[in-house]
Amino acid sequence: MAAQARLADSHESSPIGGSRIGKVLTIIVLLMALVFYMTPVFIMVNNGLKDATNVSLSTMWNLPETWTGGGFVEAWDKLRPNMINSIIMALPATIISALLGAINGYLFSKWKFKGSDTLFTIMLFGFFIPYQSVLFPMVRFLQEIGLYGTTAGLVLVHVVYGLPVTTLIFRNFYANVPTELVEAARVDGAGLVKIFTRIMMPVSIPAFVVVGIFQFTNIWNDFLFGVIVVQNPDAQPVTIALNNLSGSFSVDWNVVMAGAIVAALPTILVYVFLSRYFVRGLLAGSVKG
């Protein structure tokens, strides 16, 4: 009887011990992942704070001898105008593509019409078209409408290229909104626009956060469209200016590393402050009921 009691106690205690070991292993794996991903960031920040003469492979792990800002001051002075260009370009493109995606998602999910599923499939196909395959027709089209080489043309490109994914996200989100709400509004005499503005928009905040983060990050980090559409260096986005920090014959690595941190700072801040809303928005669009 005593042996059976000890055996029972061991069976009862093993899940607890197992769960503790699992938690410890999970923490270890997460810490290793944190070190792995943060090591390049530490190297860039650490060497960005140094003077150009103190940056080398042998000393990249050493802390700065003097805390004068290093390459960050020069990087900020060179990238600041292009940062403003990126803001002027990314914010309108994100807002417009989100609004158009919300309208499309609303129509495809709640106002079915003949051929709507086929049209939606064709629109989604645009998400899988490589950027490089549309460069020539895109440039020709922008030239024809007089927007080639302008920030407005770059905004238009990002809006059009972002429509497939924004439409998909909003369509999936609106599909989980009870259809009874729309039907009840129709019975009360509300039309398409009123239902969208009074019923669908107020419940769409999680979807707008997801789309906003996704679009803003992609648009801000874009390089190909920026270098093709806008030729004037004074009007180019920050990703192009960051690439131009590397000289032809010599490279100030402290400035380049500091510039990479400065250019990535807006997207980092977006994820830091809105990451929890991003996860909630994704879950809200994936769980029905």
Backbone hydrogen bonds, N-H to C=O, Kabsch-Sander energy under -0.5 kcal/mol:
donor,donor_aa,acceptor,acceptor_aa,energy
5,A,1,M,-2.3
6,R,2,A,-2.2
7,L,3,A,-2.4
8,A,4,Q,-2.5
9,D,5,A,-2.4
10,S,6,R,-2.3
11,H,7,L,-2.1
12,E,8,A,-2.2
13,S,9,D,-2.0
14,S,10,S,-1.7
17,G,13,S,-2.3
18,G,14,S,-3.2
19,S,15,P,-2.7
20,R,16,I,-2.1
21,I,17,G,-2.4
22,G,18,G,-2.5
23,K,19,S,-2.3
24,V,20,R,-2.4
25,L,21,I,-2.6
26,T,22,G,-2.3
27,I,23,K,-2.5
28,I,24,V,-2.4
29,V,25,L,-2.6
30,L,26,T,-2.5
31,L,27,I,-2.5
32,M,28,I,-2.4
33,A,29,V,-2.4
34,L,30,L,-2.5
35,V,31,L,-2.5
36,F,32,M,-2.4
37,Y,33,A,-2.4
38,M,34,L,-2.3
39,T,35,V,-1.5
41,V,37,Y,-0.5
42,F,38,M,-2.7
43,I,39,T,-2.3
44,M,40,P,-2.3
45,V,41,V,-2.7
46,N,42,F,-3.0
47,N,43,I,-2.5
48,G,44,M,-1.9
49,L,45,V,-1.3
50,K,47,N,-1.0
54,N,51,D,-1.5
55,V,52,A,-1.1
56,S,54,N,-0.6
60,M,56,S,-0.5
60,M,57,L,-0.5
62,N,59,T,-1.0
68,T,66,T,-1.0
71,G,48,G,-2.6
71,G,50,K,-0.5
72,F,48,G,-0.8
72,F,69,G,-2.2
74,E,70,G,-0.5
75,A,71,G,-2.7
76,W,72,F,-2.5
77,D,73,V,-2.0
78,K,74,E,-2.1
79,L,75,A,-2.5
80,R,76,W,-1.9
83,M,79,L,-2.5
84,I,80,R,-1.9
85,N,81,P,-1.7
86,S,82,N,-2.3
87,I,83,M,-2.2
88,I,84,I,-2.6
89,M,85,N,-1.8
90,A,86,S,-3.6
91,L,87,I,-2.0
93,A,89,M,-1.4
94,T,90,A,-2.5
95,I,91,L,-2.5
96,I,92,P,-2.9
97,S,93,A,-2.0
98,A,94,T,-2.0
99,L,95,I,-2.4
100,L,96,I,-2.7
101,G,97,S,-2.2
102,A,98,A,-2.2
103,I,99,L,-2.2
104,N,100,L,-2.6
105,G,101,G,-2.8
106,Y,102,A,-2.2
107,L,103,I,-2.3
108,F,104,N,-2.8
109,S,105,G,-1.4
110,K,106,Y,-2.4
111,W,106,Y,-0.5
111,W,107,L,-1.4
116,S,113,F,-2.2
119,L,115,G,-2.4
120,F,116,S,-2.4
121,T,117,D,-2.2
122,I,118,T,-2.3
123,M,119,L,-2.2
124,L,120,F,-2.3
125,F,121,T,-1.5
126,G,122,I,-0.7
126,G,123,M,-1.1
127,F,124,L,-1.7
128,F,125,F,-1.3
129,I,126,G,-0.8
133,S,130,P,-0.7
134,V,131,Y,-1.5
135,L,132,Q,-0.8
138,M,134,V,-2.1
139,V,135,L,-2.6
140,R,136,F,-2.4
141,F,137,P,-2.3
142,L,138,M,-2.5
143,Q,139,V,-2.2
144,E,140,R,-1.9
145,I,141,F,-1.7
146,G,143,Q,-0.6
147,L,142,L,-2.4
148,Y,142,L,-1.2
149,G,229,V,-1.0
150,T,147,L,-1.6
154,L,150,T,-1.5
155,V,151,T,-2.4
156,L,152,A,-2.3
157,V,153,G,-2.1
158,H,154,L,-2.1
159,V,155,V,-2.3
160,V,156,L,-2.5
161,Y,157,V,-2.5
162,G,158,H,-1.3
163,L,159,V,-0.8
163,L,160,V,-0.7
166,T,162,G,-2.2
167,T,163,L,-2.7
168,L,164,P,-2.0
169,I,165,V,-2.3
170,F,166,T,-2.3
171,R,167,T,-2.6
172,N,168,L,-2.3
173,F,169,I,-1.9
174,Y,170,F,-3.1
175,A,171,R,-1.7
176,N,172,N,-0.5
176,N,173,F,-1.2
177,V,174,Y,-1.2
181,L,178,P,-1.1
182,V,178,P,-0.7
183,E,179,T,-2.5
184,A,180,E,-2.6
185,A,181,L,-1.9
186,R,182,V,-2.2
187,V,183,E,-2.3
188,D,184,A,-1.7
189,G,186,R,-1.6
190,A,185,A,-2.7
195,I,191,G,-2.3
196,F,192,L,-1.8
197,T,193,V,-2.5
198,R,194,K,-2.6
199,I,195,I,-2.0
200,M,195,I,-2.0
201,M,196,F,-2.6
203,V,199,I,-0.7
203,V,200,M,-0.5
204,S,201,M,-1.6
208,F,204,S,-2.6
209,V,205,I,-2.2
210,V,206,P,-2.1
211,V,207,A,-2.7
212,G,208,F,-2.7
213,I,209,V,-2.5
214,F,210,V,-2.5
215,Q,211,V,-3.0
216,F,212,G,-2.6
217,T,213,I,-2.2
218,N,214,F,-2.1
219,I,215,Q,-2.9
220,W,216,F,-2.6
221,N,217,T,-2.1
222,D,218,N,-0.6
222,D,219,I,-0.8
227,V,223,F,-2.3
228,I,224,L,-1.6
229,V,225,F,-2.8
230,V,226,G,-1.3
231,Q,229,V,-0.6
235,A,232,N,-1.6
236,Q,232,N,-0.6
236,Q,233,P,-0.7
238,V,82,N,-0.6
240,I,237,P,-0.7
241,A,237,P,-1.5
242,L,238,V,-2.5
243,N,239,T,-1.5
244,N,240,I,-1.7
245,L,241,A,-0.5
245,L,242,L,-1.0
246,S,243,N,-1.1
247,G,245,L,-0.6
247,G,250,S,-0.7
253,W,251,V,-1.2
255,V,252,D,-0.6
256,V,252,D,-2.2
257,M,253,W,-2.6
258,A,254,N,-1.9
259,G,255,V,-2.7
260,A,256,V,-2.0
261,I,257,M,-1.6
262,V,258,A,-2.5
263,A,259,G,-2.8
264,A,260,A,-1.6
265,L,261,I,-1.0
265,L,262,V,-0.5
268,I,264,A,-2.1
269,L,265,L,-2.6
270,V,266,P,-2.1
271,Y,267,T,-2.1
272,V,268,I,-2.4
273,F,269,L,-2.4
274,L,270,V,-1.8
275,S,271,Y,-1.4
278,F,274,L,-2.0
279,V,275,S,-2.1
280,R,276,R,-2.1
281,G,277,Y,-2.4
282,L,278,F,-2.0
283,L,279,V,-2.4
284,A,280,R,-2.6
285,G,281,G,-1.4
286,S,283,L,-1.0
287,V,283,L,-1.4
288,K,286,S,-0.5
